[in-house]
Amino acid sequence: MAGEGYYPPVSAFSAGLRCVCPRCGRGRLFKGFLETARMCNACGLELASQDSGDGPAVFIILILGFVVVGLALWTEIAHEPPLWVHALLWPPLILGASLGLLRPCKAAMIALQYRNRGHTFGADTGGADTGTSGKGDLDTGDPGRGDSGRGDSGKGR
């Protein structure tokens, strides 16, 4: 029954914030803190091969860095605290916010992958049948070779 039936659309961001399956919106996405579950316990969607890569960490670093640097500058300009206050205040804030945001951000990235490339979930996309290189990117060929992404090198023309 895995993969059968109708599942109403689930918002990728809602599924990400709740850390639930991107297809049904009910099953757990993680089996540990950041380890993806093997499959959804509600609808049977295969989740083990889904990888969000470094995307969540990069987004958190950029967004949190912008916010913390702004707050640190505002604190310095408005209150002029001693250096030890900065050393005591910002590391726990950065660590706590980073760890707190990492799990929902990873879940949102996986849910966005499901919404935009749902046909590759649970499938071995080795490039033979979907026109992809196995990672979801288009196999457009090498423009320097003159091929058009069809896999032929111009022979037989």
C-alpha positions as CSV (number, residue, x, y, z in Angstrom):
1,M,0.0,0.0,0.0
2,A,3.0,2.3,0.2
3,G,2.8,5.0,-2.4
4,E,-0.9,4.3,-3.2
5,G,-3.9,6.5,-2.6
6,Y,-4.5,10.2,-2.7
7,Y,-2.7,12.6,-0.4
8,P,-3.9,16.2,-0.2
9,P,-1.2,18.8,-0.7
10,V,0.9,19.6,2.3
11,S,2.6,22.9,2.7
12,A,6.4,22.4,2.5
13,F,7.0,24.9,5.2
14,S,4.2,23.6,7.5
15,A,5.7,20.0,7.1
16,G,9.1,21.4,7.7
17,L,8.2,23.3,10.9
18,R,6.4,20.3,12.2
19,C,9.1,17.9,11.0
20,V,6.6,15.5,9.5
21,C,6.3,13.6,6.2
22,P,6.1,15.9,3.2
23,R,3.5,13.6,1.4
24,C,0.9,12.9,4.1
25,G,1.8,15.5,6.8
26,R,1.4,12.9,9.6
27,G,4.3,10.6,9.9
28,R,7.6,11.5,11.6
29,L,10.4,12.6,9.3
30,F,13.3,12.0,11.7
31,K,14.2,9.1,13.9
32,G,16.9,11.0,15.8
33,F,17.9,14.6,16.0
34,L,18.9,14.9,12.4
35,E,18.8,11.4,11.1
36,T,16.1,10.9,8.5
37,A,13.7,8.0,9.2
38,R,13.8,5.0,6.8
39,M,10.2,5.5,5.7
40,C,7.1,7.4,6.8
41,N,5.2,5.4,9.4
42,A,1.9,6.8,8.2
43,C,2.0,6.6,4.4
44,G,5.1,4.4,3.7
45,L,7.0,7.1,1.7
46,E,10.7,6.0,1.5
47,L,12.7,8.8,3.1
48,A,16.1,7.2,3.8
49,S,17.7,8.3,0.6
50,Q,16.7,12.0,0.8
51,D,19.5,14.3,1.5
52,S,19.3,18.0,2.1
53,G,23.0,18.4,1.8
54,D,24.6,21.6,3.3
55,G,21.6,23.8,2.4
56,P,20.0,24.1,5.9
57,A,23.4,24.8,7.6
58,V,24.3,27.5,5.0
59,F,20.9,29.2,5.3
60,I,21.2,29.2,9.1
61,I,24.7,30.6,9.0
62,L,23.8,33.4,6.7
63,I,20.5,34.4,8.3
64,L,21.6,33.9,11.9
65,G,24.9,35.7,11.2
66,F,23.0,38.7,9.8
67,V,20.7,38.8,12.9
68,V,23.4,38.3,15.5
69,V,25.9,40.8,14.0
70,G,23.1,43.3,13.8
71,L,22.1,42.7,17.5
72,A,25.8,42.8,18.6
73,L,26.3,46.1,16.8
74,W,23.2,47.6,18.2
75,T,24.1,46.4,21.7
76,E,27.6,47.9,21.4
77,I,26.4,51.2,20.1
78,A,23.4,51.6,22.5
79,H,24.9,50.2,25.7
80,E,28.7,50.0,25.3
81,P,29.1,46.9,27.4
82,P,32.5,45.5,28.3
83,L,33.9,42.8,26.0
84,W,33.2,40.0,28.5
85,V,29.5,40.7,28.1
86,H,29.7,40.1,24.4
87,A,31.7,36.9,25.0
88,L,29.1,35.7,27.5
89,L,26.0,36.8,25.5
90,W,26.5,35.8,21.9
91,P,28.0,32.2,21.9
92,P,25.0,30.6,23.7
93,L,22.6,32.6,21.6
94,I,24.3,31.4,18.4
95,L,24.6,27.8,19.5
96,G,21.0,27.6,20.8
97,A,19.5,29.2,17.7
98,S,21.6,27.2,15.3
99,L,20.6,23.9,16.9
100,G,17.0,25.0,17.3
101,L,16.7,26.0,13.6
102,L,18.7,23.1,12.1
103,R,16.0,20.4,12.4
104,P,13.0,22.3,11.0
105,C,15.2,23.9,8.3
106,K,16.4,20.4,7.2
107,A,12.8,19.1,7.2
108,A,11.7,22.1,5.1
109,M,14.4,21.4,2.6
110,I,13.4,17.8,2.3
111,A,9.7,18.8,2.0
112,L,10.6,21.3,-0.8
113,Q,12.6,18.6,-2.6
114,Y,9.5,16.3,-2.4
115,R,7.2,19.0,-3.7
116,N,9.4,20.0,-6.6
117,R,10.9,16.6,-7.4
118,G,8.3,14.2,-5.9
119,H,8.9,11.6,-8.7
120,T,12.4,11.0,-7.5
121,F,11.4,10.1,-3.9
122,G,11.9,6.4,-3.3
123,A,13.3,5.8,-6.8
124,D,16.8,5.0,-7.8
125,T,17.4,7.8,-10.3
126,G,20.7,6.6,-11.8
127,G,20.1,8.8,-14.8
128,A,18.8,6.2,-17.3
129,D,15.1,6.9,-17.2
130,T,14.6,10.4,-15.9
131,G,17.3,12.4,-17.7
132,T,19.0,13.3,-14.5
133,S,22.4,12.6,-13.2
134,G,21.1,10.9,-10.0
135,K,21.1,14.1,-7.9
136,G,18.2,15.7,-9.6
137,D,20.1,18.2,-11.7
138,L,19.4,18.3,-15.4
139,D,21.9,16.5,-17.6
140,T,22.3,19.2,-20.2
141,G,25.4,17.8,-21.8
142,D,28.7,19.6,-22.3
143,P,28.3,22.8,-24.4
144,G,31.9,22.5,-25.5
145,R,31.2,19.1,-27.1
146,G,28.3,20.4,-29.1
147,D,25.8,17.8,-27.9
148,S,22.3,18.9,-27.0
149,G,21.9,16.9,-23.8
150,R,20.5,13.9,-25.6
151,G,23.6,11.9,-24.8
152,D,24.7,11.6,-28.5
153,S,28.0,13.1,-29.5
154,G,26.9,14.1,-32.9
155,K,27.6,10.7,-34.6
156,G,25.2,9.6,-37.2
157,R,24.2,13.1,-38.3
